[in-house]
Amino acid sequence: MPSASPPTEQFWLLTGEVPSGPFTVDQVHAKIATGDATWQTPACPVGGSNWLPIVRTPGLGPVTSEGK
């Protein structure tokens, strides 16, 4: 039986009144690059309940030089 890939973490985005997604980290970053979302767009991990701006969402915000 082939080994399954680990699940990719996904996030919901609130870009209007209704959440959209779920999106992978790469998809969220692509939305920021195209202007469909900003670093201040609220995001929530699938299965989570806390909505934070993308910039403050663990695993989703920008990578810092400190590695945090």
N, C-alpha and C positions, 0 to 999 in steps of 0.2 A: 504494500500500500504506500503510495507516495506521501511524503510528509507535506502537510499543508503549510502555507506561508503564515507567519504570524499576522493577526488581524491588524489592519492599518487604522490608527486612531482617526476618528472622524468628528466633525464639529457641525453644529447648526449655526447659522448666521441670521441675525435679525436686521434685514435691510429695508424692511417695510413694517407693516403691522403683523405679518405672519412669518414665522421662521421658515427659512429655506435650507435645503441641503438634504442629507448630510454631505459634507465636503471633506476631502483629505487636506492635509497641511499644504501640499503643493497646489491644490485647487484654490484654497483660500488665498495663498500668496499670489496666485495668478489673478484673482479677482481684485486684489489690492493694486497690482501692476496695471490693470486695465481701467481702474477707477470705479469698478462695480462695488467695491467696499473700501473702507479706510481702516487705519489702525484703531480708530475709535468705534468701529462697528461692533455691537455686542455679539459675543460668541459663547456657545455652551457645548461642552463635549457631549457626544451621544451617550445617553444614560445618566448624565449629570443634571444638576438643577441650578447651578450658579452661572449667571450671565455676567461676563466681564468684557470690557473692550478687548479686541484682538491683541492689542499691544501688551495687555496684562494677563492674558490667558496662558497658563502653563502649557508648554508643548507647541504653542502656536505663535506666540509673539516673536519679535526679532531676536536673533542670536546676538548675545553681547560678547565683547572681547573677554569678559570675566568667565564665560562659560556657564552662566546662570540662566 
